[in-house]
Amino acid sequence: MTKISIEVNKLKKVFGRRLIFKEVDFSLSESQSLIITGKNGSGKSTLVKILAGVLSNTSGSVRIKIDDKEIDNEKYFEIIGLVSPYLVLYDEFSAYENLELFARIRGVDVHKEKIESILNDVGLLDRKRDLYRTFSSGMKQRMKYASAILHEPSILFIDEPTSNLDRPGKEYVQNLVDRFRKDRILIIATNENEDFRFGDQIMNLDEYK
């Protein structure tokens, strides 16, 4: 069985002269989850971006390991899934085409049946040929989940997990979280108290100033 871990040591981020956070330390392995919370502007999204390898840190380290072998930052996209408000999908592509493109970018051989199965899971199979720009905010959020799990990542980052989602959408997120918590790593940034149930550990970034 593959062993996955993420180790964060004395992580610090500064924008100009403004300290976002410092001395962030934690470690997680498969079947563990972390909630990152804090007031608006505390740096939740910034921390998620750093952990996912899309933003550089000022100091400290993030190490992701598979079977105790550290993975290069350039390879993160192979094992990480990211759901966030700042995730960009393509307006002029259909739902199906967006997922097909994400699969190609990651170098994953994903069959039509897999894409359609994921679209069905997020409740968008009947809209698979519709352009992304025609979707509501809730449908776009569902598409972000679809793109994030297409390659079955070992680590899933979710920023604002239930943003713009209706009740069926929230139920989908709950089922997805339950599945990923069984044998993978889950990191969620949220201020919603109801989302706290998703995590084994809770980190308040207001305490890291």
C-alpha positions in Angstrom: 0.0 0.0 0.0 1.3 3.5 -1.0 2.3 5.7 1.9 1.7 9.4 1.5 2.6 12.3 3.8 2.9 16.0 3.9 5.3 17.7 6.3 5.2 21.5 7.0 8.0 23.1 9.0 8.2 26.7 10.2 6.3 28.0 7.2 6.3 31.8 6.8 4.8 34.1 4.3 5.3 37.9 3.9 3.8 40.2 1.3 6.0 43.3 1.2 6.2 44.3 4.8 3.0 42.6 5.9 3.3 39.3 7.7 0.6 36.8 6.6 1.6 34.0 9.0 4.7 32.4 10.5 5.8 29.3 12.3 3.2 27.1 10.7 4.0 23.4 11.6 2.0 20.3 11.0 2.3 16.8 9.4 -0.3 14.6 7.9 -0.4 11.1 6.5 -3.0 9.1 4.7 -6.5 8.9 6.3 -5.8 12.3 8.1 -7.5 15.6 7.5 -6.9 19.2 8.5 -9.2 22.3 8.7 -7.5 25.6 8.2 -9.6 28.5 9.6 -9.2 32.1 10.7 -10.8 35.5 10.1 -10.9 37.1 6.7 -7.4 38.0 5.5 -5.7 35.6 7.9 -4.1 33.8 5.0 -6.1 30.7 4.5 -6.1 30.8 0.7 -2.5 31.9 0.7 -1.5 28.8 2.8 -3.5 26.5 0.6 -1.7 27.9 -2.5 1.7 27.4 -0.9 0.9 23.8 0.1 -0.4 23.0 -3.4 2.8 24.4 -4.9 1.2 27.3 -6.8 2.7 30.1 -4.6 6.1 30.4 -3.1 6.7 30.7 0.7 9.0 33.3 2.3 10.7 30.7 4.5 10.2 27.3 6.0 9.4 24.1 4.0 6.7 21.9 2.6 7.6 18.3 1.9 5.3 15.8 0.2 6.5 12.2 0.3 5.3 9.0 -1.3 6.7 5.9 0.4 9.2 8.2 2.2 10.5 9.6 -1.1 10.2 13.4 -1.4 8.3 14.6 -4.5 9.6 17.5 -6.6 7.4 20.5 -6.7 7.1 20.1 -10.5 5.4 16.8 -9.9 2.8 18.0 -7.5 0.1 18.2 -10.1 0.2 14.4 -10.5 -0.8 13.7 -6.9 -2.7 16.9 -5.8 -6.3 18.0 -6.4 -7.3 21.6 -5.8 -10.8 23.0 -5.4 -10.8 26.8 -5.0 -12.6 30.1 -6.0 -9.4 31.0 -7.9 -9.3 27.8 -10.0 -9.8 28.7 -13.7 -11.7 26.6 -16.1 -12.3 27.6 -19.7 -15.5 29.5 -20.6 -15.5 28.6 -24.3 -15.1 24.8 -23.6 -17.9 22.5 -22.6 -17.9 20.6 -19.4 -16.7 17.5 -21.1 -14.0 19.4 -23.0 -12.7 21.0 -19.8 -12.2 17.7 -18.1 -10.7 16.2 -21.2 -8.2 19.1 -21.3 -7.3 18.7 -17.6 -6.6 15.1 -18.1 -4.2 15.8 -21.0 -2.4 18.5 -19.0 -1.8 16.0 -16.2 -0.8 13.3 -18.7 -3.6 11.0 -17.5 -5.2 8.5 -19.8 -8.8 9.1 -18.9 -11.5 7.3 -20.9 -14.9 8.8 -21.9 -16.6 6.6 -19.4 -14.5 8.0 -16.6 -15.3 11.6 -17.5 -19.0 10.9 -17.9 -19.0 9.0 -14.6 -17.5 12.0 -12.7 -19.9 14.4 -14.5 -22.7 12.1 -13.4 -21.4 12.2 -9.8 -21.5 16.0 -9.7 -24.9 16.1 -11.3 -23.8 17.6 -14.7 -23.9 14.7 -17.1 -26.9 16.1 -18.9 -25.0 19.4 -19.4 -21.7 17.8 -20.6 -21.9 19.5 -24.0 -22.9 22.9 -22.7 -20.3 25.7 -22.5 -18.8 26.4 -19.0 -19.7 30.1 -19.3 -23.4 29.2 -19.4 -23.2 27.5 -16.0 -24.5 29.0 -12.7 -22.0 29.6 -9.9 -23.1 26.4 -8.2 -22.6 24.4 -11.4 -19.2 25.9 -11.8 -18.3 24.9 -8.3 -19.3 21.3 -9.1 -17.1 21.4 -12.2 -14.2 22.5 -10.0 -14.7 19.3 -7.9 -14.9 17.2 -11.1 -11.6 18.6 -12.4 -9.9 18.2 -9.0 -10.6 14.5 -8.6 -10.4 13.4 -12.2 -6.9 11.9 -11.7 -7.8 10.4 -8.2 -5.3 12.5 -6.3 -3.6 11.4 -3.1 -4.0 14.8 -1.5 -7.1 17.0 -1.9 -7.1 20.7 -1.1 -10.5 22.4 -0.8 -10.8 26.2 -0.3 -14.3 27.1 0.8 -15.8 23.6 0.2 -19.5 24.4 0.1 -19.4 27.8 -1.5 -22.3 28.4 -3.9 -23.6 24.9 -3.4 -27.3 23.9 -2.9 -28.3 21.0 -0.6 -27.6 18.2 -3.1 -24.2 19.8 -3.8 -23.3 19.9 -0.2 -24.3 16.2 0.2 -22.0 15.4 -2.7 -19.1 17.2 -0.9 -19.9 15.3 2.3 -19.8 12.0 0.4 -16.5 13.0 -1.4 -14.9 14.0 1.9 -15.9 10.7 3.5 -14.4 8.8 0.6 -11.1 10.7 0.6 -10.7 10.6 4.4 -10.5 6.8 4.3 -7.0 6.5 2.7 -5.8 9.9 1.5 -5.0 13.4 2.9 -7.6 16.1 3.0 -6.9 19.8 3.7 -9.8 22.2 3.9 -9.8 26.0 4.3 -13.1 27.3 5.7 -14.7 29.7 8.1 -18.0 27.8 8.1 -18.5 26.0 11.4 -20.5 23.2 9.7 -17.4 22.4 7.6 -15.3 21.7 10.8 -16.7 18.2 11.0 -14.7 17.4 7.9 -11.4 17.6 9.8 -9.5 15.6 12.4 -7.4 18.6 13.3 -8.2 22.3 13.3 -5.6 25.1 12.7 -6.6 28.7 13.4 -4.2 31.0 11.4 -5.0 33.9 13.7 -2.6 32.2 16.1 0.3 32.3 13.7 1.0 36.0 13.5 
